[in-house]
């Protein structure tokens, strides 16, 4: 696995990839060194490298989206989700259809999946909390019922989620709800 760090409007991010595609995106920590350290704690064998064209294109998309470009899509980004649970991949497929500025509730995702454990909004929240590829798989676009924010497990927690939603013009939901995570 290889990784690269890159600057965004929110701070230094990281991206991890292998032969099958992007395996992780690291949202900003306090500084570049902290972002690198967190990425390497989670993927200690990763080597820093220059990104190939497809990964560089995904990086440019993340940078543009975090700078406010709502036209960005990641439909062609090569993702390596093979090692993720099938339920998580189904949840990620649903939220990947959301455009910048759009949100969906945990319950609506559960209802759309409508089978066994998928009927539980908490199971959806758990899957989103384990999303290794935030922004590209836009878990920040999922909110709780009644317009409440819900949780966010990335660095900065709910504050980062609010920033991402504000950048995308999705309006900030009521942020008084306790975090799910």
N, C-alpha and C positions, 0 to 999 in steps of 0.2 A: 504494500500500500504506500502511496505517496500523498503528500499534502503540500499546500501552498497557503500563505497568508496574504491577505489583500485588504486595502483600506476601503471603507464605506463611510457614508454620512453618519452612521451610528458609531463608528469606530472600527478597529481591526477585526476582521473575520478570518476564518480558516475554512478550507475545503479539503476533503480526503477522498481519494479515488483509487481504484484498482482497475484491473483489466475489464471488468464488467460495467464500470461506470462510477458515478458519485456514490460514496457510501456514507458520508457525513458532511454536515456543514456546522461549523462552530460559530455561534453568534459572539459578539464582542464581549471581552472581559475588560478590566480596567485599562489595560495597555497591550501592546503587541506581544510582550514577553508572557503575560498572563494568559493570553489567548493561545499562544503556542504551547505553554505548559499544560493547559487544560486539555487541548487536543491530544498531546502526547501522553497524558495520564490515561486517557481512554483508548489510545492506539499507540502503545509504546514502541512498536516495531516500525512505525511509519517513518518515511524518509522525506525530507523537504526536497522538492523538485520543481522544475518549471512545468507548468500545466500544458498538456497537449491542447490542440485547437478546441475540441468539444468542451473541455473543462474551462478553458479560457473564455469561451462563449457563455458558459453558465456563470462564471465570475462576473463578467460584464453585465449580465442580466441582473444579478443580485445587486451590483453597484448601482445600476440604473433604477431598479425598483426602490432601493433604499434612499435614492435621491429624489423620489417622487414620480418617476415615470410609470404611469398606470397601464401603459401598453405592453409591458413586459409579460411574456409567457415562458414557461419552461417545458412546453409540450415536447420539445426535441432533446431535452437534457437527458443524457444516458444515466439512469439510476440503477444502482446495485441494491435491490431490496430482496434478493433471493434468500438471505438468511433470516428475514423477519417473519414473524408468525403470519399465517394466512389472514386471520382476522384483522391484524394491523394493516396489511396491504390493502384489504378491502376498504377500510376506513380511509386510508391515504388516497385511494382512487376517487372516493367521493369528494374529499376536500380539494383534491387537485383540480377539480372542475370549477372551483370558485375563482372568480376574477378579482383583481385588486379592487378594494372598496366593498366587496360583497362579504357577508357573513352568513353563518348557518349555526343552528344550535346543536348541542350534543344530542338532544332528544330527536331532532329532525334527522340526524345522521343515523341514529339507532333505528328510527322508524323506516328509513329508506333501506337499510340493510335487512331489517325485519326477519331475523332468524335466530333462534337459540339465544346465545349470549349477546348477539348483536342488538337485541331488544332492550338492552340496559345502557342508558346514557353514561353510567359510571364506567362500563367497559370501554366505551368510546373515549372517555376522558383518559383512561389508563393508556390506551393505545396512542393517543395524542401526546401524552406525557413521555412516551418512549420514542417519539419521532426523532430519528437520527439526522434528518435532512430538513431542518426548519427553513423557512422562506421558500425554498423550491417546492417542498410539500408544506403548504401554508396553514399549519396548525393554529397560527395566531388568528386566523379568520373564523375560528369556532368560538362561540360565546354561549353563555348559560341562558336558560329560559328567562323571559321577561326583560331582555335587553341587558342583563347583568354580564359582567366581564368573564367570569370563570377563571380558571387557573392558567398558569404558563410556567413550564419547568425550565426554561432556558435562563441563562445568566440575566439578572435584572428582574426576573419574574414578571409580575403583572405590569410593572412600569415599562418594561421592554415591549410587552404585548400592546399596551396603550400607544407607545411610540410607533410601532409598526402599523397599527390601525389608523393612526392619525396621518402618517405618511401616505397611506393609500387612500385617504379621504373617506374612510369607512365610518367616521363618527365614533366617538368614544362612548361605549355603553356605560351604564351605571357601574362604577368601580367599587361599590361598597360591599359587594358580595365576597365572602371569604373564599380563599383559593381552594381548589380541589386537590392541590398537590402539596 
